[in-house]
Amino acid sequence: MNTETKIERSLFIEAREWTDKTYGNSYFSARVWVDGQIVAVLPFQYGYEDHYKSVTMQKLFELGYISEDYAKRGAHILRDDFGIDYYYSKTSAKKSEMFVQGKYYEEKAVA
């Protein structure tokens, strides 16, 4: 494993997007999977298009999965530099279907 990343096999970002019909603002929430396990849930927040990807990279840095340098770059760089399988999915959803940080939610930092 490279010292620049603690991700061994895969990164998957599962995002949902809701658009406020009154004002046209977009919001997202996401679950972040590393090597087949959920390590973070990004709560409901403002952002459109691919903003969820850059927020994910910052969260991965905060949790110790990637270096600060990689946090400032796109997730596809992890695929290119380390051969990590990188997937993402964004679907439109109702506001009530957005991911939330549940009562027993715990982020998983690198041990």
C-alpha positions in Angstrom: 0.0 0.0 0.0 1.3 3.5 -0.9 1.9 6.0 1.9 -0.2 8.6 0.0 -3.4 6.5 0.4 -4.8 4.0 2.9 -7.4 2.8 0.3 -6.4 -0.7 -0.8 -9.0 -1.7 -3.5 -11.9 0.6 -4.1 -13.7 3.9 -3.5 -17.4 4.3 -4.2 -19.4 7.5 -3.7 -23.1 7.0 -3.5 -24.8 10.4 -3.8 -28.3 11.7 -3.8 -29.4 15.1 -5.1 -32.5 17.1 -4.3 -33.5 20.3 -6.0 -35.6 23.0 -4.3 -38.3 23.7 -6.9 -39.1 27.1 -5.5 -35.6 28.6 -5.8 -33.8 26.0 -8.0 -31.0 25.3 -5.4 -29.4 21.9 -5.4 -28.5 19.9 -2.4 -26.8 16.6 -1.9 -25.9 13.9 0.6 -23.7 10.9 0.1 -22.3 7.7 1.5 -18.6 7.0 1.1 -17.5 3.4 0.7 -13.8 2.4 1.0 -12.9 -1.2 0.3 -16.5 -2.3 0.6 -17.4 -0.6 3.9 -19.2 2.7 4.6 -16.6 5.0 6.2 -18.6 8.3 6.1 -22.0 9.8 5.5 -21.9 13.3 4.1 -25.0 15.0 5.5 -27.6 17.0 3.5 -25.8 20.1 2.3 -25.8 22.7 -0.5 -24.0 21.8 -3.7 -24.6 21.0 -7.3 -23.1 19.0 -10.1 -19.9 17.2 -8.9 -19.4 19.1 -5.6 -20.1 15.9 -3.7 -16.9 14.5 -5.1 -14.7 17.3 -3.8 -16.4 17.2 -0.4 -15.8 13.4 -0.3 -12.1 13.9 -1.0 -11.8 16.4 1.9 -13.6 13.9 4.2 -11.2 11.1 3.2 -8.3 13.4 4.1 -9.9 14.2 7.5 -10.3 10.5 8.2 -6.8 9.7 7.2 -7.4 7.7 4.0 -5.5 10.1 1.7 -2.9 12.8 1.9 -3.7 16.5 1.8 -2.3 16.7 -1.7 -4.8 14.1 -3.0 -7.6 15.8 -1.1 -7.2 18.8 -3.4 -7.3 16.7 -6.6 -10.0 14.7 -8.2 -10.8 11.1 -7.0 -10.0 9.8 -10.5 -6.3 10.6 -9.7 -6.4 7.8 -7.1 -7.5 5.4 -9.9 -4.8 6.7 -12.2 -1.9 6.8 -9.6 -2.7 3.7 -7.5 -5.0 1.5 -9.6 -7.9 1.9 -7.1 -11.3 0.9 -8.5 -13.2 4.2 -8.4 -17.0 4.4 -8.8 -19.6 7.0 -8.2 -23.3 7.3 -8.6 -25.7 10.2 -8.2 -29.4 9.9 -8.3 -32.2 12.4 -8.0 -34.2 11.9 -4.8 -37.0 13.4 -2.7 -35.8 15.5 0.2 -37.1 12.7 2.6 -34.8 10.2 0.8 -31.6 12.0 1.4 -28.9 10.2 3.5 -28.8 11.2 7.1 -26.4 10.5 9.9 -28.4 8.2 12.1 -28.4 7.9 15.9 -25.7 5.2 15.9 -23.7 6.5 13.0 -19.9 6.4 13.4 -17.3 7.6 10.9 -14.5 5.1 10.4 -11.1 6.7 10.4 -8.0 4.8 9.5 -6.8 2.7 12.4 
